[in-house]
Amino acid sequence: MIRTSRTSFRLVLAGRPPAAFRVIFALLVVNFAVSYGLTLWGGEPSPDSVHSYGIRFRGGHWSYFQPALGSYVDHWSMPLHFVLLAAVFAIAWRHRHGYQQP
């Protein structure tokens, strides 16, 4: 008789996820969508009086943003993404007693 071992480990949350988890996860998705959308469609190819914040992307491509949006794309979107991701994991860890094996 051939014995197989279980190679995956799954946990299922009993009931609904906590409200904080849903809110932080929604903010994580919104942050990703906004930062990705701004890098694709928010910049101008050449600077002007309104779009004065330049960001150089891969391949030597420059996009110019309004200063507030450029600062968000250049300095705040990625750290905010990691902070929200850490908050999601912290909330999941805090509510680990509600998980059960299927």
C-alpha positions as CSV (number, residue, x, y, z in Angstrom):
1,M,0.0,0.0,0.0
2,I,1.4,3.4,-1.0
3,R,1.2,6.1,1.6
4,T,0.8,9.6,0.4
5,S,1.5,12.6,2.6
6,R,-0.4,15.8,2.6
7,T,1.7,18.5,1.0
8,S,-0.6,21.5,1.5
9,F,-1.9,23.2,4.5
10,R,-5.1,25.2,4.4
11,L,-6.9,27.3,6.9
12,V,-10.4,28.6,6.6
13,L,-11.8,31.5,8.6
14,A,-14.9,30.6,10.5
15,G,-17.5,33.2,9.8
16,R,-16.8,36.6,8.2
17,P,-13.5,38.3,8.2
18,P,-13.1,41.1,10.7
19,A,-14.2,44.6,9.5
20,A,-10.7,46.0,9.9
21,F,-9.4,43.3,7.6
22,R,-11.9,44.2,4.9
23,V,-11.2,47.9,5.2
24,I,-7.4,47.6,5.1
25,F,-7.6,45.1,2.3
26,A,-9.8,47.5,0.3
27,L,-7.4,50.3,1.0
28,L,-4.5,48.1,-0.2
29,V,-6.4,47.4,-3.5
30,V,-7.2,51.1,-4.0
31,N,-3.6,52.1,-3.3
32,F,-2.4,49.6,-5.9
33,A,-4.9,50.6,-8.5
34,V,-4.4,54.4,-8.0
35,S,-0.6,54.2,-8.1
36,Y,-0.6,51.8,-11.1
37,G,-3.2,54.0,-12.9
38,L,-1.2,57.2,-12.2
39,T,2.0,55.7,-13.6
40,L,0.3,54.7,-16.8
41,W,-2.1,57.6,-17.5
42,G,-1.4,60.4,-15.0
43,G,1.8,61.8,-16.4
44,E,2.6,64.1,-19.3
45,P,5.5,63.3,-21.7
46,S,6.9,66.9,-21.4
47,P,7.0,69.3,-18.5
48,D,4.9,72.4,-18.3
49,S,3.9,74.9,-15.6
50,V,1.4,72.4,-14.0
51,H,3.3,69.2,-14.5
52,S,6.7,70.0,-13.1
53,Y,7.6,66.8,-11.1
54,G,9.6,64.5,-13.3
55,I,10.0,60.8,-12.7
56,R,12.3,58.6,-14.8
57,F,11.0,55.2,-15.5
58,R,12.8,52.1,-17.0
59,G,14.1,52.6,-20.4
60,G,14.8,56.3,-20.0
61,H,11.2,57.3,-20.3
62,W,10.3,60.4,-18.3
63,S,6.8,61.3,-17.1
64,Y,5.9,64.6,-15.6
65,F,3.2,64.9,-12.8
66,Q,1.7,67.6,-10.7
67,P,3.9,68.0,-7.6
68,A,1.5,66.3,-5.2
69,L,0.7,63.4,-7.5
70,G,4.4,63.0,-8.4
71,S,5.4,62.9,-4.8
72,Y,2.8,60.2,-4.1
73,V,3.9,58.1,-7.1
74,D,7.6,58.6,-6.4
75,H,7.8,58.4,-2.6
76,W,4.6,57.3,-0.9
77,S,2.7,54.6,-2.9
78,M,5.2,51.8,-2.4
79,P,5.9,52.3,1.3
80,L,2.1,52.7,1.9
81,H,1.5,49.5,0.0
82,F,3.9,47.6,2.3
83,V,2.5,49.2,5.5
84,L,-1.1,48.2,4.4
85,L,0.1,44.7,3.6
86,A,1.8,44.4,7.0
87,A,-1.5,45.6,8.6
88,V,-3.4,42.9,6.7
89,F,-1.0,40.2,8.0
90,A,-1.1,41.7,11.6
91,I,-4.9,41.6,11.6
92,A,-4.9,38.0,10.2
93,W,-2.4,37.1,13.0
94,R,-4.5,38.7,15.7
95,H,-7.5,36.8,14.6
96,R,-5.7,33.5,14.1
97,H,-7.9,31.8,16.8
98,G,-10.9,32.0,14.4
99,Y,-9.2,29.8,11.7
100,Q,-10.0,26.2,11.4
101,Q,-8.7,23.4,9.2
102,P,-11.2,22.2,6.6
